[in-house]
Amino acid sequence: MEKKNLDWANLGFGYVQTEKRYVTNYKNGAWDEGVITEDANVVLNECAGVFQYAQTCFEGLKAYTTEDGRIVTFRPDLNEQRMKDSCTRLVMPTLPDGRFVEAVKAVVKANAEYVPPFGSGATLYLRPYMFGTNPVIGVKPANEYQFRIFTTPVGPYFKGGAKPLTLCISDYDRAAPHGTGHIKAGLNYAMSLHAITEAHKNGFDENMYLDSATRTKVEETGGANFLFVTKDNKIVTPKSDTILPSITRRSLMVVAKEYLGLEVEEREVYKDELKDFAECGLCGTAAVISPVGKIVDHGKEICLPSGMGEMGPTTKKLYETLTGIQMGRIEAPEGWVVEIEL
Ligand SMILES: *Cc1c(COP(=O)(O)O)cnc(C)c1O
């Protein structure tokens, strides 16, 4: 298979249209069998449920080329389960068991020429999503839906090294108790756009959101979970029902424990503890783990001892071990790396 002639190392994180995508429709209580199509456009009625009441959720995962030339994806079964949870909370139909992973395999296979070569640092990003398609004007769930997966090649996240980020503690809330913070709904992102635009305007890279009930505990950023390293080298991640359960973060916790022999803890993390941590990272599919150098709480600076120059040593080990597993350099736990048969 001939790869596309793209400047892989200089791709950004943007939409590059490829020829093929996966589409399946839900109507009269059932999903059709699904197809790979070349039509990149979605044409819907003006009153479609997704436009009126934002009934939509999504996922994000990547396909990689391993050193020995295989194409693999990372734990797509967890994306399948999480999408099911999102759909259930938004009163959307779930796909039949296994269909999500089948669709992932089909769409990666159809776009194999766009899976960046090993060593380029680039990957093929997959965006599965579902939305209500039939006209809905009274407030109720749609009864027809479309599920799609498109792919887009994305460049190496850290070009010229990972520069630690500066965060600010946000005065806005991301999620309410008993709300939708734990599912991957577009609506969570729509309402975070104002807060992130403001943070950028003020010179910050990301917002650190606190729990909205007490504003004393650390939650996450708009699109990534936190991992902290204590001064005695323990890994701590916030526990909360209103955090989106990041697959990257959950995987890094296993890597910390099983591969690096570190103690790991999922517990409530108080804002007042931030000054005591040695390192801090943001976890998500896009970057795996981005180092945080500084957190600003209304003018008061909390500087992580790892500094603003580079990733802290434990963050770096976590990053290298997990990316090694994803790229096939390090043996993966059973079921983590799923090969695409071409
Ligand atoms: C998608 C997402 C993450 C990261 O999850 P991964 O499965 O690691 O990509 C973290 N927080 C939020 C709010 C998200 O939407």
The ligand as a MOL file (V3000), in Angstrom:
LIG
                    3D

  0  0  0     0  0            999 V3000
M  V30 BEGIN CTAB
M  V30 COUNTS 15 15 0 0 0
M  V30 BEGIN ATOM
M  V30 1 C -11.9180 13.4340 25.6270 0
M  V30 2 C -11.6980 14.1160 26.9190 0
M  V30 3 C -10.5960 13.8170 27.7460 0
M  V30 4 C -9.4910 12.8780 27.3250 0
M  V30 5 O -9.9130 11.5680 27.1730 0
M  V30 6 P -9.0420 10.5170 26.3500 0
M  V30 7 O -9.8910 9.2990 26.3230 0
M  V30 8 O -7.7920 10.3040 27.1110 0
M  V30 9 O -8.7810 11.1160 25.0160 0
M  V30 10 C -10.5150 14.4530 28.9690 0
M  V30 11 N -11.4430 15.3550 29.3750 0
M  V30 12 C -12.4970 15.6740 28.6020 0
M  V30 13 C -13.4760 16.6670 29.0940 0
M  V30 14 C -12.6600 15.0650 27.3520 0
M  V30 15 O -13.7040 15.3940 26.5990 0
M  V30 END ATOM
M  V30 BEGIN BOND
M  V30 1 1 1 2
M  V30 2 1 2 3
M  V30 3 2 2 14
M  V30 4 1 3 4
M  V30 5 2 3 10
M  V30 6 1 4 5
M  V30 7 1 5 6
M  V30 8 2 6 7
M  V30 9 1 6 8
M  V30 10 1 6 9
M  V30 11 1 10 11
M  V30 12 2 11 12
M  V30 13 1 12 13
M  V30 14 1 12 14
M  V30 15 1 14 15
M  V30 END BOND
M  V30 END CTAB
M  END
